[in-house]
Amino acid sequence: MLSIPYVHIPPLRLFGAPIQPFGLLVGLAIVVGFLLARRRAATTGLDPQLCVEGMVWMVLVSLVTGHLVDVVLYYPEDVLRHPLVLLEIWRDLSSFGGFLGGGLTVYLFFSRRGAPTLRYADAIMFGLVPGWIFGRMGCAVAHDHPGAPTSWLLGVRFPDGIIRHDLGFEEMLFAVVLTAVLTSLRSVRPFDGFHTAVVMLLYAPVRFLMDFLRVGDRTYLGLTPAQHLCVVMAAFGVYLVARGARRGRARAI
């Protein structure tokens, strides 16, 4: 049966210190995200420096909330047994926990400065989505999201001989598609928040379905925490579209 080979990349060594490929790729994701968002802000008449400042806070807060959501919702027994795990933010991270904290930070940061929050959010999307490719590439090389057994072409043959969905790898591929869609719409700006809505409405249903392929994740009412948050993300995307359409009609009257 055809499958993608399981590739293990050992830690790199810099001055004798081991550096995990995952960490390097996540760092690259952040750099790419900052550079592309800054460039998008400049080309759309926004303040590039203010955009970068907002992203710095976004990244810092998302690291904290990503960790808190992960341990509280996925590993509550660890919190009860060892409460200090809440402070170990270098451990497990939830992407949706990061989205939640990062989104709230963007709203608070720009709204308190009287800046057009949704316009800055749109600019950030042009950095976040391409950066997500490298972030999920880190997951792909670490193979930290093994999924259910599969027979499809993109399955990865894990060391135990079972061909599985490698969900980090598959989401990386989807991030490439999402980047292409976003780039094709770069000149389409019918309302503030349009590109943010596009990303949310495309990402949420795909991630919702992909989570059914996860193995061993804690569920609540039959759904993973990420799936519940996918519903929230999709609902907010619908709200942005409805808000934009309503304001468009008001301007036309």
Secondary structure by P-SEA (a helix, b strand, c coil): ccccccccccccccccbbbbaaaaaaaaaaaaaaaaaaaaaaaacccaaaaaaaaaaaaaaaaaaaaaaaaacccaaaaaaccccccccccbbbaaaaaaaaaaaaaaaaaaaccaaaaaaaaaaaaaaaaaaaaaaaaaaacccccccccccccccccccccccaaaaaaaaaaaaaaaaaaaacccccccaaaaaaaaaaaaaaaaaaaaacccccccccccaaaaaaaaaaaaaaaaaaaaaaaaaaaac
